[in-house]
């Protein structure tokens, strides 16, 4: 028997698998001692995830380079960090190699198991830099590219929940 699923469901499954890369404890970095992530870099950006529905679990932040082939690909990220979730807005300061263009994906790991909970559709909240629409599936890479011109900037990502 052959099972089929919609493009949107398949795309979301791929997104969530890529965003579930394991994160490590906070690492001191030149971008700031309060940067989260497994890699030390000289530049930092604060990600403000808006619309977190509760204070359970962690907010996981994944940073990708300006490379469409690495976006959402397994091991394509350049840094992954996590912080305790706070209902409303949760902030995470992540380090990046320097000024440049990046793509950021966040998800709310409500059960703190290090995996993005999903079935045919996501079960936990998620979001992308620049807040593109995800109604038809994963956003285009061009719509999530974020220009980081200097250290210390903040970007706001609106969470989407099922």
Backbone as CSV, one residue per row, in Angstrom:
resi,resn,N_x,N_y,N_z,CA_x,CA_y,CA_z,C_x,C_y,C_z
1,UNK,0.837,-1.175,0.000,0.000,0.000,0.000,0.888,1.247,0.000
2,UNK,0.598,2.200,-0.827,1.372,3.434,-0.936,0.625,4.545,-0.206
3,UNK,1.365,5.251,0.663,0.788,6.384,1.380,1.320,7.663,0.756
4,UNK,0.462,8.634,0.581,0.898,9.920,0.062,0.584,11.000,1.087
5,UNK,1.425,12.022,1.099,1.191,13.172,1.954,1.375,14.418,1.100
6,UNK,0.807,15.505,1.541,0.892,16.743,0.772,2.316,17.290,0.793
7,UNK,2.579,18.159,-0.170,3.882,18.829,-0.230,4.153,19.560,1.072
8,UNK,3.146,20.242,1.592,3.324,21.022,2.817,3.730,20.112,3.965
9,UNK,3.070,18.996,4.117,3.395,18.081,5.205,4.803,17.528,5.034
10,UNK,5.163,17.151,3.824,6.500,16.616,3.572,7.561,17.673,3.845
11,UNK,7.306,18.891,3.399,8.267,19.970,3.589,8.446,20.280,5.073
12,UNK,7.350,20.309,5.825,7.447,20.593,7.246,8.199,19.475,7.962
13,UNK,8.015,18.243,7.542,8.733,17.133,8.150,10.236,17.293,7.934
14,UNK,10.636,17.708,6.725,12.053,17.936,6.442,12.601,19.085,7.282
15,UNK,11.847,20.165,7.362,12.257,21.321,8.157,12.495,20.914,9.594
16,UNK,11.577,20.220,10.142,11.656,19.896,11.548,12.771,18.904,11.836
17,UNK,13.037,18.024,10.921,14.150,17.098,11.101,15.462,17.869,11.119
18,UNK,15.611,18.837,10.230,16.842,19.617,10.164,16.988,20.521,11.385
19,UNK,15.888,21.088,11.847,15.953,22.012,12.976,16.187,21.297,14.294
20,UNK,16.044,19.998,14.323,16.191,19.246,15.561,17.634,18.845,15.839
21,UNK,18.590,19.486,15.179,19.993,19.166,15.436,20.285,19.380,16.913
22,UNK,21.069,18.515,17.523,21.334,18.641,18.951,22.054,19.945,19.278
23,UNK,21.726,20.509,20.413,22.359,21.738,20.876,23.159,21.424,22.134
24,UNK,24.136,22.263,22.415,24.968,22.033,23.581,24.821,23.178,24.563
25,UNK,25.508,23.074,25.663,25.462,24.091,26.701,26.043,25.404,26.189
26,UNK,25.707,26.528,26.836,26.243,27.808,26.414,27.768,27.804,26.371
27,UNK,28.300,28.516,25.385,29.751,28.611,25.233,30.158,30.065,25.289
28,UNK,31.209,30.356,25.997,31.723,31.715,26.021,32.288,32.034,24.653
29,UNK,32.080,33.236,24.193,32.566,33.619,22.873,32.936,35.086,22.894
30,UNK,33.765,35.470,21.935,34.128,36.874,21.824,32.901,37.722,21.553
31,UNK,31.875,37.127,20.935,30.627,37.840,20.683,29.889,38.131,21.971
32,UNK,30.339,37.563,23.060,29.734,37.794,24.359,29.756,36.519,25.175
33,UNK,29.996,36.666,26.473,30.066,35.488,27.326,28.700,34.840,27.482
34,UNK,27.647,35.549,27.126,26.310,34.985,27.269,25.774,34.405,25.954
35,UNK,26.639,34.219,24.963,26.213,33.556,23.725,25.903,32.106,24.009
36,UNK,24.888,31.583,23.330,24.593,30.161,23.409,25.055,29.509,22.123
37,UNK,25.352,28.245,22.204,25.768,27.532,21.012,27.044,26.773,21.253
38,UNK,27.372,25.938,20.307,28.529,25.074,20.475,29.801,25.628,19.867
39,UNK,29.713,26.748,19.152,30.883,27.294,18.472,31.130,28.731,18.900
40,UNK,32.400,29.055,19.183,32.780,30.420,19.546,33.030,31.216,18.274
41,UNK,32.353,32.360,18.162,32.521,33.255,17.033,32.600,34.681,17.551
42,UNK,33.161,35.599,16.774,33.364,36.976,17.240,32.146,37.898,17.174
43,UNK,31.101,37.506,16.481,29.942,38.381,16.286,28.715,37.711,16.889
44,UNK,27.825,38.510,17.465,26.610,37.938,18.041,25.373,38.624,17.485
45,UNK,24.280,37.887,17.535,22.965,38.418,17.186,21.981,37.875,18.216
46,UNK,21.080,38.730,18.663,20.056,38.298,19.601,18.806,37.943,18.809
47,UNK,18.296,36.753,19.067,17.059,36.293,18.450,15.965,36.426,19.497
48,UNK,14.945,37.210,19.195,13.791,37.368,20.076,12.639,36.589,19.454
49,UNK,12.295,35.467,20.068,11.195,34.633,19.573,9.925,35.101,20.259
50,UNK,9.014,35.675,19.480,7.770,36.241,20.008,6.628,35.240,19.886
51,UNK,5.781,35.219,20.905,4.601,34.350,20.860,4.850,32.961,21.420
52,UNK,5.844,32.805,22.296,6.088,31.512,22.945,4.877,31.228,23.837
53,UNK,4.246,30.066,23.648,2.968,29.829,24.328,3.076,29.431,25.791
54,UNK,4.240,28.966,26.248,4.399,28.628,27.656,5.882,28.620,28.003
55,UNK,6.176,28.453,29.280,7.566,28.467,29.741,8.141,27.067,29.908
56,UNK,7.565,26.104,29.263,8.060,24.740,29.337,9.160,24.525,28.306
57,UNK,10.183,23.777,28.666,11.190,23.350,27.708,12.179,24.417,27.294
58,UNK,12.680,24.262,26.080,13.759,25.092,25.549,13.362,25.727,24.223
59,UNK,13.986,26.856,23.929,13.939,27.438,22.593,15.254,27.054,21.939
60,UNK,15.186,26.398,20.798,16.382,25.980,20.071,16.542,26.909,18.866
61,UNK,17.743,27.468,18.728,18.048,28.411,17.647,19.130,27.791,16.772
62,UNK,18.834,27.653,15.472,19.792,27.081,14.529,20.156,28.153,13.502
63,UNK,21.458,28.362,13.304,21.954,29.365,12.362,22.589,28.649,11.175
64,UNK,22.177,29.059,9.972,22.720,28.497,8.730,23.491,29.571,7.974
65,UNK,24.516,29.172,7.221,25.261,30.136,6.411,24.442,30.542,5.183
66,UNK,24.933,31.518,4.464,24.260,31.988,3.243,24.563,31.024,2.093
67,UNK,23.991,29.842,2.194,24.230,28.777,1.226,22.964,27.938,1.120
68,UNK,22.243,28.109,0.055,20.963,27.433,-0.132,21.082,25.915,0.005
69,UNK,22.227,25.340,-0.359,22.403,23.890,-0.265,22.534,23.411,1.178
70,UNK,22.969,24.277,2.069,23.134,23.891,3.478,21.908,24.201,4.317
71,UNK,21.016,25.049,3.814,19.825,25.447,4.563,18.928,24.238,4.817
72,UNK,18.683,23.956,6.078,17.862,22.839,6.560,18.449,21.465,6.240
73,UNK,19.678,21.437,5.756,20.332,20.160,5.465,20.948,19.605,6.741
74,UNK,20.998,18.309,6.839,21.640,17.662,7.972,23.090,18.122,8.071
75,UNK,23.471,18.617,9.226,24.813,19.135,9.501,25.178,20.354,8.656
76,UNK,24.174,21.061,8.138,24.416,22.260,7.344,24.540,23.516,8.184
77,UNK,24.174,23.437,9.453,24.189,24.604,10.333,25.606,25.004,10.713
78,UNK,25.752,26.271,11.119,27.053,26.727,11.616,27.039,26.915,13.125
79,UNK,25.853,26.999,13.719,25.754,27.080,15.168,24.343,26.718,15.608
80,UNK,24.249,26.095,16.762,22.973,25.733,17.370,23.070,26.042,18.847
81,UNK,22.075,26.731,19.368,22.058,27.040,20.794,20.660,26.859,21.346
82,UNK,20.571,26.774,22.672,19.256,26.654,23.294,19.241,27.413,24.603
83,UNK,18.048,27.923,24.922,17.818,28.645,26.171,16.483,28.189,26.734
84,UNK,16.284,28.435,28.019,15.000,28.117,28.631,13.901,28.961,27.986
85,UNK,12.794,28.328,27.675,11.659,29.041,27.082,10.980,29.904,28.139
86,UNK,10.538,31.076,27.733,9.786,31.982,28.591,8.516,32.375,27.839
87,UNK,7.369,32.173,28.450,6.112,32.520,27.798,6.162,33.973,27.339
88,UNK,5.646,34.213,26.149,5.675,35.551,25.566,6.850,35.662,24.623
89,UNK,7.915,36.313,25.069,9.124,36.465,24.247,10.312,35.823,24.944
90,UNK,11.034,35.000,24.205,12.260,34.388,24.695,13.405,34.920,23.850
91,UNK,14.474,35.340,24.509,15.643,35.875,23.804,16.818,34.910,23.934
92,UNK,17.541,34.770,22.828,18.750,33.945,22.808,19.814,34.688,22.021
93,UNK,20.970,34.838,22.611,22.093,35.495,21.934,22.972,34.400,21.346
94,UNK,23.081,34.382,20.015,23.897,33.370,19.342,25.059,34.052,18.624
95,UNK,26.147,33.302,18.514,27.342,33.832,17.864,27.429,33.345,16.423
96,UNK,27.895,34.238,15.562,28.088,33.934,14.139,29.512,34.348,13.766
97,UNK,30.043,33.802,12.661,31.439,34.071,12.305,31.807,35.541,12.125
98,UNK,30.872,36.359,11.734,31.142,37.777,11.514,29.971,38.395,10.799
99,UNK,30.039,39.686,10.481,28.975,40.290,9.690,28.781,39.490,8.401
100,UNK,27.560,39.373,7.982,27.261,38.613,6.774,25.792,38.237,6.725
101,UNK,25.477,37.334,5.835,24.090,36.908,5.643,23.927,35.499,6.198
102,UNK,22.859,35.307,6.977,22.578,34.032,7.620,21.083,33.730,7.507
103,UNK,20.716,32.500,7.806,19.312,32.097,7.910,19.148,31.494,9.296
104,UNK,18.070,31.852,9.981,17.850,31.380,11.349,16.518,30.645,11.426
105,UNK,16.561,29.480,12.073,15.368,28.680,12.323,15.281,28.454,13.827
106,UNK,14.094,28.634,14.399,13.890,28.375,15.823,12.763,27.365,15.994
107,UNK,12.832,26.609,17.087,11.679,25.798,17.465,11.603,25.724,18.981
108,UNK,10.382,25.537,19.476,10.109,25.466,20.907,10.057,23.991,21.294
109,UNK,11.137,23.516,21.885,11.246,22.116,22.320,10.562,22.009,23.680
110,UNK,9.234,21.955,23.659,8.455,22.011,24.890,8.743,20.866,25.850
111,UNK,9.070,19.698,25.334,9.328,18.556,26.210,10.820,18.365,26.496
112,UNK,11.654,19.279,26.028,13.109,19.262,26.277,13.778,17.938,25.924
113,UNK,13.287,17.279,24.879,13.897,16.003,24.506,14.938,16.154,23.398
114,UNK,15.182,17.387,22.941,16.179,17.621,21.903,15.700,17.284,20.506
115,UNK,14.421,17.028,20.362,13.854,16.679,19.056,12.616,17.522,18.813
116,UNK,12.394,17.840,17.554,11.215,18.595,17.169,10.051,17.618,17.053
117,UNK,9.052,17.757,17.918,7.916,16.832,17.933,7.028,17.064,16.722
118,UNK,6.760,15.982,16.002,5.928,16.101,14.807,5.321,14.746,14.474
119,UNK,4.236,14.821,13.779,3.621,13.661,13.153,3.585,14.037,11.681
120,UNK,2.395,14.074,11.138,2.278,14.576,9.770,2.473,16.085,9.734
121,UNK,2.165,16.720,10.858,2.363,18.164,10.999,3.161,18.435,12.271
122,UNK,3.751,19.608,12.388,4.499,19.934,13.605,3.599,19.902,14.837
123,UNK,4.170,19.513,15.966,3.441,19.532,17.227,3.991,20.600,18.165
124,UNK,5.144,21.178,17.803,5.759,22.232,18.602,5.917,23.475,17.729
125,UNK,6.059,24.615,18.373,6.176,25.871,17.657,7.501,26.018,16.931
126,UNK,7.501,26.830,15.862,8.693,27.047,15.044,8.617,28.426,14.399
127,UNK,9.723,28.859,13.830,9.739,30.132,13.114,11.030,30.289,12.328
128,UNK,11.037,31.260,11.412,12.177,31.526,10.533,12.530,32.999,10.573
129,UNK,13.800,33.309,10.319,14.194,34.704,10.199,13.365,35.365,9.098
130,UNK,13.015,36.604,9.291,12.197,37.429,8.390,10.723,37.051,8.376
131,UNK,10.319,36.054,9.150,8.912,35.681,9.316,8.166,35.434,8.010
132,UNK,8.705,34.598,7.120,8.003,34.317,5.863,6.780,33.434,6.102
133,UNK,5.893,33.416,5.142,4.715,32.552,5.214,5.144,31.093,5.070
134,UNK,4.486,30.221,5.827,4.732,28.780,5.700,3.443,28.034,5.381
135,UNK,2.447,28.746,4.903,1.156,28.130,4.590,1.302,27.074,3.501
136,UNK,2.116,27.334,2.506,2.280,26.398,1.391,3.472,25.468,1.585
137,UNK,4.076,25.460,2.762,5.235,24.610,3.009,6.416,25.439,3.459
138,UNK,7.595,24.896,3.275,8.803,25.598,3.684,8.976,26.892,2.906
139,UNK,9.491,27.920,3.563,9.717,29.173,2.846,10.902,29.054,1.890
140,UNK,10.918,29.912,0.900,12.050,29.970,-0.026,13.275,30.461,0.740
141,UNK,14.428,29.926,0.401,15.671,30.329,1.052,15.855,31.846,0.972
142,UNK,15.535,32.425,-0.165,15.716,33.867,-0.339,14.880,34.678,0.653
143,UNK,13.773,34.113,1.136,12.906,34.851,2.052,13.374,34.803,3.509
144,UNK,14.320,33.932,3.835,14.788,33.823,5.222,16.192,34.393,5.422
145,UNK,16.824,34.870,4.359,18.178,35.424,4.444,18.154,36.710,5.269
146,UNK,19.031,36.766,6.275,19.082,37.889,7.209,20.466,38.518,7.154
147,UNK,20.528,39.797,6.860,21.806,40.505,6.776,22.197,41.016,8.159
148,UNK,23.284,40.479,8.692,23.815,40.902,9.982,24.984,41.838,9.682
149,UNK,24.769,43.127,9.899,25.777,44.119,9.524,26.821,44.365,10.602
150,UNK,26.476,44.049,11.862,27.418,44.239,12.963,26.956,43.413,14.155
151,UNK,27.841,43.227,15.095,27.529,42.479,16.307,26.524,43.246,17.162
152,UNK,25.694,42.501,17.878,24.788,43.112,18.837,23.394,43.428,18.330
153,UNK,23.100,43.131,17.078,21.770,43.406,16.546,20.754,42.403,17.089
154,UNK,19.470,42.755,17.008,18.378,41.869,17.416,17.456,41.638,16.244
155,UNK,17.029,40.394,16.073,16.012,40.064,15.075,14.833,39.423,15.773
156,UNK,13.626,39.709,15.317,12.412,39.169,15.921,11.829,38.083,15.024
157,UNK,11.531,36.945,15.620,10.912,35.834,14.893,9.597,35.509,15.572
158,UNK,8.521,35.502,14.787,7.195,35.193,15.311,6.960,33.692,15.253
159,UNK,6.675,33.101,16.399,6.462,31.668,16.496,5.132,31.269,15.864
160,UNK,5.129,30.075,15.269,3.918,29.495,14.696,3.699,28.154,15.386
161,UNK,2.487,27.947,15.860,2.127,26.709,16.535,1.010,26.027,15.763
162,UNK,0.959,24.703,15.856,-0.119,23.981,15.147,-1.480,24.301,15.744
